[in-house]
């Protein structure tokens, strides 16, 4: 009997047991898609008030740029779309840790499945495969919709909140979201077999996932070597600005932050020159670094997920054979 065929029975049982949660997940998916579509339609309807191709309601070429409320609201809504999808991935992990695995280990109902020639390993594989496949399929549908809505809402010059490197946008634009999904499921399995208590396992999964996500957000700019420009040149608007300042004649960096005072802002350029600065510099990630950073982060997440899964199966075999 093939591995796939051997999983059909346990998977069907899971579908029946957790059909309410599956319907709720489908409702969330449809709500997310519907919200993006509604926002785009709203922008299109309100476009009659726009006097310029870039969405400006004031005369073209003037010093003032004023977008419609539909555009600003959509930007605010979509600016945290990537973070919202990561939170959904975390929710999948919490569900795996709690109701899907730990609750059965806690209550002892897993013995009924194991008594029917379902091995502990196959039992756990079924509980990982179903949420992982369904969550991945949902995000594969949701991500293009989000990219479509973002592209339409960011076609004016002041949509800074929708830049691809923005913290709330970045996770929803590439494979890193799938990496977080796999990691959430893996952490859920590990916490469940280790702790065997529904609430405790779910809480530990949320905590570990949040710790990884916060850490990756902080170190993301280090995942790829940034570019440095010197002189008066600067990065374009699609770049991820990191740091700027001046270089001394010996190459030592003098940053803007070195010239902050308790009394407020001062003439930073004069301050940096006083400290020996002779040439301005700026460190940044250009648009071309987006996909390398995404792939490196995804790789790190998948390695962490593989380690968590390996440990989960090892604990399960050690306790139950």
C-alpha positions in Angstrom: 0.0 0.0 0.0 1.4 3.4 -1.0 2.0 6.1 1.6 -0.6 8.3 -0.1 -3.3 5.6 -0.1 -2.5 4.8 3.6 -3.2 8.4 4.5 -6.7 8.6 2.9 -8.5 7.1 5.8 -7.0 9.3 8.6 -7.4 12.4 6.4 -11.1 11.6 5.8 -11.5 11.3 9.5 -9.8 14.6 10.1 -12.0 16.3 7.5 -15.1 15.1 9.3 -13.9 15.9 12.8 -12.8 19.5 11.9 -15.2 20.5 9.2 -16.3 23.5 11.3 -12.8 24.8 11.4 -12.4 24.2 7.6 -15.5 26.1 6.9 -14.2 29.0 9.0 -10.9 28.9 7.2 -12.7 29.1 3.8 -14.8 32.0 5.1 -11.6 33.9 6.1 -10.1 33.2 2.6 -13.2 34.5 0.8 -13.4 37.5 3.1 -9.8 38.4 2.3 -10.3 38.1 -1.4 -13.6 40.0 -1.2 -12.0 42.8 0.7 -9.2 43.3 -1.8 -11.7 43.2 -4.7 -14.0 45.6 -2.9 -11.2 48.1 -2.3 -10.1 48.0 -5.9 -13.7 48.6 -7.1 -14.0 51.5 -4.6 -10.9 53.2 -6.0 -12.3 52.7 -9.6 -15.6 54.2 -8.6 -14.0 57.3 -6.9 -11.6 57.8 -9.8 -14.1 60.3 -11.3 -12.9 62.9 -8.8 -9.2 62.4 -9.9 -7.9 65.1 -12.2 -4.5 63.4 -13.0 -3.4 59.9 -14.0 -1.5 59.5 -10.7 -4.7 59.8 -8.7 -4.3 63.5 -7.7 -7.6 65.4 -7.1 -5.8 68.8 -7.4 -4.7 70.3 -10.7 -1.8 68.4 -12.3 1.6 69.8 -11.9 0.8 71.7 -8.7 2.7 71.6 -5.4 -0.1 69.7 -3.7 -1.0 66.1 -4.0 -4.3 65.0 -2.7 -5.6 61.4 -3.4 -9.1 60.2 -2.8 -10.2 58.8 0.5 -10.7 55.5 -1.3 -7.0 55.4 -2.2 -5.7 56.4 1.3 -8.0 53.9 3.0 -7.0 51.1 0.6 -3.3 51.9 1.2 -3.9 51.7 5.0 -5.8 48.4 4.7 -3.2 46.8 2.4 -0.1 48.1 4.2 -0.5 45.4 6.8 -1.7 42.7 4.4 1.5 40.7 4.6 1.5 40.7 8.4 -2.1 39.6 8.4 -1.2 36.6 6.2 1.6 35.7 8.6 -0.8 35.9 11.5 -3.1 33.5 9.6 -0.1 31.1 9.1 0.5 31.4 12.9 -3.2 30.5 13.5 -2.7 27.4 11.4 0.2 26.4 13.6 -1.8 27.0 16.8 -4.7 24.9 15.4 -2.2 22.1 14.6 -0.7 22.3 18.1 -4.0 22.4 20.0 -7.1 20.9 18.6 -5.5 18.7 16.0 -2.7 16.9 17.9 -2.4 17.9 21.6 -6.1 17.5 22.4 -6.0 13.9 21.2 -2.9 13.2 23.1 -4.3 14.8 26.2 -7.7 13.0 26.0 -6.3 9.6 24.9 -8.5 9.4 21.8 -5.3 8.8 19.7 -5.4 5.2 20.9 -8.5 4.4 18.9 -6.7 5.3 15.7 -3.6 3.4 16.6 -5.6 0.4 17.5 -6.9 0.3 13.9 -3.5 -0.4 12.4 -2.6 3.3 12.1 1.0 3.7 13.2 1.9 6.7 15.4 4.1 8.0 12.5 1.3 7.8 10.0 -1.1 9.3 12.4 1.1 12.4 12.8 1.8 12.6 9.1 -1.9 12.8 8.4 -2.3 15.6 10.9 0.5 17.6 9.3 -0.3 16.9 5.7 -3.9 18.1 5.8 -3.4 21.6 7.3 -0.2 22.1 5.3 -1.8 21.3 2.0 -4.9 23.4 2.7 -3.1 26.4 4.1 -0.6 26.4 1.2 -3.4 26.2 -1.3 -5.2 29.1 0.4 -2.1 31.3 0.4 -1.3 30.4 -3.2 -4.7 31.9 -4.1 -4.5 34.8 -1.6 -1.0 36.1 -2.5 -1.7 36.9 -6.2 -4.9 38.7 -5.1 -3.0 40.7 -2.6 -0.3 41.6 -5.2 -3.0 42.6 -7.7 -4.7 44.9 -5.2 -1.4 46.4 -4.0 -0.2 47.1 -7.6 -3.4 49.0 -8.3 -3.3 51.0 -5.0 0.4 51.9 -5.2 0.3 53.6 -8.6 0.5 57.1 -7.1 3.8 58.7 -6.0 3.0 58.9 -2.2 1.9 55.3 -1.5 5.0 54.8 0.7 3.1 52.3 2.9 2.9 49.8 0.0 6.5 49.6 -0.9 7.7 46.1 -1.3 10.2 46.3 1.5 7.7 47.7 4.0 7.4 45.4 7.0 3.7 44.9 6.7 3.8 44.2 2.9 7.0 42.2 2.4 5.8 38.8 3.8 2.8 38.7 1.5 4.6 39.1 -1.8 6.8 36.0 -2.1 7.7 32.5 -1.0 8.6 33.6 2.5 4.9 33.4 3.5 4.9 29.7 2.6 8.1 29.3 4.6 6.3 30.8 7.6 3.3 28.4 7.0 5.5 25.3 7.0 7.3 26.6 10.1 4.1 27.2 11.9 2.8 23.7 11.2 6.2 22.2 12.3 6.3 24.2 15.5 2.7 23.2 16.2 3.6 19.5 15.9 6.7 19.8 18.1 4.9 21.7 20.9 2.0 19.3 20.8 4.1 16.0 21.2 6.3 17.6 23.8 3.7 19.3 26.0 0.6 17.1 25.3 -1.8 19.8 26.7 -4.0 21.7 24.3 -3.8 25.2 25.7 -0.1 24.9 26.7 0.9 23.6 23.3 -1.1 26.2 21.4 0.4 29.0 23.6 4.0 27.7 23.2 3.5 27.5 19.4 2.3 31.1 19.2 5.2 32.3 21.4 7.9 30.4 19.4 6.4 31.5 16.1 6.2 35.1 17.2 9.8 35.0 18.4 11.0 33.7 15.0 9.0 36.2 13.1 10.2 39.1 15.2 13.8 38.0 14.9 13.7 37.6 11.2 12.1 41.1 10.9 15.0 42.6 12.8 17.8 40.8 10.9 16.2 40.7 7.5 18.4 43.5 6.2 21.5 41.4 7.0 20.4 38.5 4.8 22.0 40.1 1.7 24.9 42.4 1.3 23.6 46.0 0.9 24.8 48.5 -1.6 26.7 51.6 -0.6 26.7 54.9 -2.6 29.0 57.7 -1.9 28.8 61.4 -2.9 25.6 63.1 -3.7 23.9 60.1 -5.3 21.1 58.4 -3.5 18.8 55.4 -3.9 15.5 55.5 -5.8 12.1 55.3 -4.2 11.9 51.5 -4.7 14.9 50.9 -2.6 15.1 49.9 1.1 17.0 52.7 2.8 19.2 51.4 5.7 21.7 54.0 6.9 23.4 57.2 5.8 26.1 59.5 7.1 29.6 60.6 6.1 33.0 58.9 5.8 36.2 60.4 7.2 39.4 60.6 5.2 40.4 57.3 6.9 37.2 55.6 5.9 35.6 55.7 9.4 31.8 56.1 9.4 30.1 59.0 11.1 26.4 58.5 11.2 23.4 60.9 11.5 22.6 59.2 14.8 26.0 60.4 16.2 24.7 64.0 15.9 21.5 63.7 17.9 21.4 65.8 21.1 19.1 65.9 24.0 18.2 69.5 23.0 16.8 68.3 19.6 18.0 68.4 16.0 21.0 70.2 14.9 22.8 70.8 11.6 23.7 67.2 11.0 26.0 67.8 8.0 28.0 70.5 9.9 28.2 68.2 12.9 29.4 65.2 10.8 32.0 67.4 9.1 33.1 68.7 12.5 33.7 65.0 13.4 35.9 64.5 10.3 33.3 63.6 7.7 34.3 64.4 4.1 32.1 62.2 1.9 28.5 61.4 2.2 27.4 57.7 2.0 24.1 55.8 2.1 23.6 52.0 2.5 20.5 50.5 1.0 18.9 47.4 -0.7 17.9 48.1 -4.3 14.8 46.6 -5.8 16.9 43.8 -7.3 17.7 42.5 -3.8 14.1 41.7 -3.0 14.0 38.2 -4.4 17.4 37.1 -3.0 16.4 38.3 0.5 13.0 36.4 0.1 14.7 33.2 -0.9 17.4 33.4 1.8 14.7 34.0 4.5 12.5 31.2 3.1 15.5 28.8 3.2 16.2 29.7 6.9 12.5 29.1 7.8 12.4 25.7 6.0 15.6 24.6 7.8 14.0 25.5 11.1 10.8 23.7 10.1 12.8 20.6 9.1 14.6 20.6 12.5 11.3 21.0 14.4 9.6 18.2 12.4 12.6 15.8 12.9 12.5 16.5 16.6 8.7 16.0 16.7 8.9 12.6 15.1 11.8 11.5 17.2 9.9 12.4 20.4 6.8 10.6 19.1 8.7 7.4 18.3 10.6 7.5 21.6 7.4 7.8 23.7 5.1 5.6 21.6 7.4 3.4 19.4 
